[in-house]
């Protein structure tokens, strides 16, 4: 039989916004970009509202969780909450909105351009094929872009606050140990 405490701890270790299908809400703008040839621009803009909402929800969630840990001072708590919020906004902004949005936009624009220039396909069919190409690319770009953003941030901005982040990780690990014993 499974240990209910173990299952609960494993559930807590799952990042709701990065390790579950909710992650795909961050890619709503890519769906909007894929449909750009077919839908009004307002629908594309709405898809960005969904993606940015996802980014903000993840930022608030992670910041709240970090704020619940035990810190030696209020200043240490504030610094860690701000660091976590900044890191999450940057990561999600690039991995969920900016890079994928540009990628799908340019893929669709290139597809449309090539189909119009090199084929005799009717304009409505060009739009449909362009949309299909954009949509079909989304599942293939998720993990590579996530990895690219992770490595890029580790090699750049995270170097400026990695020490504070490690202190917070240590504090959170101690808190988990205390909670597990309780």
LINHU-V472205 format. One record per backbone hydrogen bond with DSSP energy under -0.5 kcal/mol. CO is the residue of the C=O (numbers start at 1). NH is the residue of the N-H. If there is no record, write none. Layout:
# LINHU-V472205
CO_NH, CO_NH
This chain:
# LINHU-V472205
2_4, 3_7, 4_8, 5_9, 6_10, 7_11, 8_12, 9_13, 10_14, 11_14, 14_16, 15_18, 15_19, 20_23, 21_24, 22_25, 23_26, 24_27, 25_28, 27_30, 27_31, 28_32, 29_33, 30_34, 31_35, 33_36, 35_38, 35_39, 40_43, 40_44, 41_45, 42_46, 43_47, 44_48, 45_49, 46_50, 47_51, 48_52, 49_53, 50_54, 51_55, 52_56, 53_57, 54_58, 55_59, 56_60, 57_61, 58_62, 59_63, 60_64, 61_65, 62_66, 63_67, 64_68, 65_68, 66_69, 73_77, 74_78, 75_79, 76_80, 77_81, 78_82, 79_83, 80_84, 81_85, 82_86, 83_87, 84_88, 85_89, 86_90, 87_91, 88_92, 89_93, 90_94, 91_95, 92_96, 92_97, 93_97, 93_98, 94_99, 94_100, 97_101, 98_102, 99_103, 100_104, 101_105, 102_106, 103_107, 104_108, 105_109, 106_110, 107_111, 108_112, 109_113, 110_114, 111_115, 112_116, 113_117, 114_118, 115_119, 122_126, 123_127, 124_128, 125_129, 126_130, 127_131, 128_132, 129_133, 130_134, 131_135, 132_136, 133_137, 134_138, 135_138, 135_139, 137_140, 137_141, 138_141, 138_142, 141_145, 142_146, 143_147, 144_148, 145_149, 146_150, 147_151, 148_152, 149_153, 150_154, 151_155, 152_156, 153_156, 153_158, 156_159, 157_160, 158_161, 158_162, 161_165, 162_166, 163_167, 164_168, 165_169, 166_170, 167_171, 168_172, 169_173, 170_174, 171_175, 172_176, 173_177, 174_178, 175_179, 176_180, 177_181, 178_182
